[in-house]
Amino acid sequence: MLAKSLIKDLVPPLKITDTGERALLWMEEFRTHYLPVISATNYLGIISETDILGLANKSLQLGHYAVPLERVFINENQHVYDAVRFVSNFKYPIIPVLDNDQHYAGMVTVSDLIESFAELFAVNGPGAIIELEVNQKDYMLSEIAKLVEANDAHILSLSVNPSPDQLKMDITIKVDKIDLSRILEAFYRYNYNVKTFYHQSEFSENLQERYEAFMNYLKI
């Protein structure tokens, strides 16, 4: 999944000819404290609500002031993981995206990013979740997949989280089967440590409620 596929164009960028007043109005309307600033199709950087509130005369165009703009962005052909890295590194709730000619292509919000990960990891689809703990030296994805598929199921998503000492790994698997009894028996038979598991009936409603609540929180 590439960054350009996440662009929705629901939040417009600010132009260098926009006034501070208009910038604040847009930030209030789109419920954000940051917006990208462009000149024609040239991306100039990100401006914050704090920067605008500090302007002496907010009725003047943004270009009238030497407002410091942080010119950070990702390319449209970078992976969604790079968008996550951007948020982690720069702490902005928006991600400006440029095309291969370095022109402004659009913007991705953290809300858009979370929705994409919900799709990427099959959060909303039917199935069940198993969490395994394995020694890092014993981790074999092919064996885990073989045990799942041998019991008439498929892996929809899988994530790996190494322990701080790098000796063990927590592996979270989403499968397209609600009844886990046969899959669990297979893991136990091959001496896998099953930390926890969730059948569809146990986790889906609560997970969906938490997801919707979080998305609503991001839009506040």
C-alpha positions in Angstrom: 0.0 0.0 0.0 1.6 3.3 -1.2 1.2 6.7 0.3 -0.6 8.0 -2.9 -3.4 5.6 -2.3 -4.1 7.1 1.1 -4.7 10.7 -0.2 -8.3 11.7 0.0 -8.1 15.5 -0.6 -10.6 16.2 2.1 -8.3 18.8 3.8 -7.0 21.4 1.4 -3.5 23.0 1.8 -3.0 26.6 2.6 -1.7 28.9 -0.1 1.1 31.4 0.6 -1.5 34.1 -0.5 -4.0 33.0 2.2 -4.3 35.3 5.3 -3.7 34.2 8.8 -7.4 34.6 9.5 -8.3 32.2 6.7 -5.7 29.7 8.0 -7.2 29.7 11.5 -10.7 29.4 10.0 -9.6 26.3 8.0 -7.8 24.8 11.0 -11.0 25.1 13.0 -13.2 23.8 10.2 -11.0 20.7 9.6 -10.1 20.2 13.3 -6.4 20.3 13.0 -3.6 22.4 14.4 -1.3 22.0 11.4 -1.7 22.5 7.7 0.7 22.3 4.7 1.5 25.6 2.8 2.0 25.7 -0.9 2.9 28.2 -3.6 1.2 27.0 -6.9 2.2 23.3 -6.8 5.4 23.9 -4.8 5.3 22.6 -1.2 6.8 25.1 1.3 6.3 23.3 4.6 4.0 22.8 7.6 2.6 25.7 9.5 1.1 25.4 13.0 -1.8 27.2 14.7 0.7 28.5 17.2 2.7 30.1 14.5 -0.4 31.9 13.1 -1.6 33.0 16.5 1.8 34.7 17.0 1.4 36.9 13.9 1.0 40.6 14.6 -1.6 41.1 11.9 -3.6 38.1 10.9 -5.3 39.8 8.0 -2.1 39.9 6.0 -1.1 37.1 3.7 1.1 34.3 5.1 3.8 35.2 2.5 4.1 38.7 4.2 5.7 37.1 7.2 8.9 35.0 7.5 7.1 32.2 9.3 9.4 29.2 9.9 8.0 26.3 7.9 9.3 22.8 8.5 9.6 21.2 5.0 9.1 17.6 5.9 7.2 15.1 3.7 7.1 11.7 2.1 7.1 10.6 -1.5 3.8 9.3 -3.1 5.5 6.0 -3.9 6.7 5.3 -0.4 5.0 2.6 1.6 2.4 3.2 4.3 5.1 2.0 6.8 7.1 5.1 5.8 4.1 7.3 6.7 4.0 5.7 10.1 7.7 6.4 10.5 7.1 10.0 9.5 4.5 10.4 12.3 6.8 8.7 14.8 9.7 11.0 13.9 8.0 14.3 13.5 4.9 14.0 15.7 2.7 15.8 13.1 -0.9 14.6 12.7 -0.7 15.3 9.0 1.7 13.9 6.4 2.4 16.0 3.3 2.9 13.9 0.1 4.9 14.9 -2.9 5.0 13.4 -6.4 8.2 12.3 -8.2 8.7 15.9 -9.5 8.6 17.2 -6.0 5.2 18.9 -6.5 2.6 18.8 -3.8 0.3 15.7 -4.4 -1.9 15.9 -1.3 -2.0 15.1 2.4 -2.6 12.0 4.6 -4.0 12.4 8.1 -3.3 10.1 11.0 -7.0 9.1 10.8 -6.4 8.0 7.2 -3.4 6.1 8.3 -5.2 4.2 11.0 -8.0 3.3 8.6 -5.4 2.0 6.2 -3.9 -0.2 8.9 -7.3 -1.5 9.9 -7.7 -2.6 6.2 -4.1 -3.9 6.0 -4.4 -6.0 9.1 -8.0 -7.2 8.4 -9.2 -5.6 11.7 -12.9 -5.5 10.6 -13.1 -8.8 8.8 -14.4 -12.0 10.3 -12.0 -14.4 12.0 -10.1 -15.0 15.2 -6.8 -14.0 16.8 -4.0 -16.1 18.2 -0.9 -14.7 20.1 2.1 -17.0 20.3 5.4 -16.6 22.1 8.5 -18.2 20.5 12.2 -18.1 20.9 13.6 -15.8 18.2 16.0 -18.5 17.0 13.0 -20.9 16.5 10.8 -18.6 14.6 9.7 -20.1 11.3 6.9 -18.4 9.5 6.6 -21.3 7.0 5.9 -23.7 9.9 3.3 -21.5 11.5 1.5 -21.0 8.1 1.7 -24.7 7.5 0.0 -25.5 10.8 -2.8 -23.0 10.1 -3.4 -24.0 6.5 -3.4 -27.7 7.5 -6.5 -27.0 9.5 -8.5 -25.4 6.7 -7.6 -21.8 7.6 -5.6 -19.0 6.2 -3.5 -16.2 7.8 -5.1 -12.8 7.1 -2.5 -10.8 8.9 0.5 -11.4 11.1 2.7 -9.1 13.2 5.9 -9.8 15.1 7.0 -7.9 18.2 10.5 -8.8 19.5 11.1 -8.7 23.3 13.5 -6.0 24.6 16.3 -8.6 25.0 15.7 -9.9 21.5 15.5 -13.5 22.7 11.7 -14.0 22.3 9.1 -12.8 19.9 5.3 -12.3 20.3 3.5 -13.3 17.1 0.0 -12.1 16.6 -2.0 -13.9 13.9 -5.4 -13.1 12.5 -7.0 -16.2 10.7 -10.1 -16.5 8.6 -11.6 -19.2 10.9 -13.8 -18.6 14.0 -13.4 -22.1 15.6 -9.8 -22.3 16.7 -9.9 -25.6 18.4 -8.0 -27.6 15.7 -5.5 -24.9 15.1 -4.7 -24.5 18.8 -4.3 -28.3 19.2 -1.8 -28.2 16.4 0.2 -25.4 18.0 0.1 -27.2 21.4 1.2 -30.4 19.7 4.3 -28.7 18.2 5.1 -27.1 21.6 4.2 -23.5 20.8 3.5 -21.3 23.7 0.0 -19.9 23.0 -0.2 -16.7 25.1 -3.8 -15.9 24.4 -6.5 -16.3 21.7 -9.8 -14.7 20.8 -12.6 -16.2 19.0 -14.8 -13.9 16.8 -17.6 -13.9 19.3 -15.2 -12.8 22.1 -13.3 -10.0 20.5 -15.1 -8.6 17.4 -17.8 -6.5 18.9 -15.4 -5.0 21.5 -12.7 -4.4 19.0 -15.0 -2.7 16.6 -16.3 -0.5 19.4 -12.8 0.5 20.4 -11.8 1.2 16.8 -14.8 3.4 16.2 -14.3 5.3 19.5 -10.6 5.9 18.6 -11.5 7.2 15.2 -14.1 9.5 16.7 -11.4 10.7 19.2 -9.1 11.6 16.3 -11.8 13.7 14.7 -12.4 15.8 17.8 
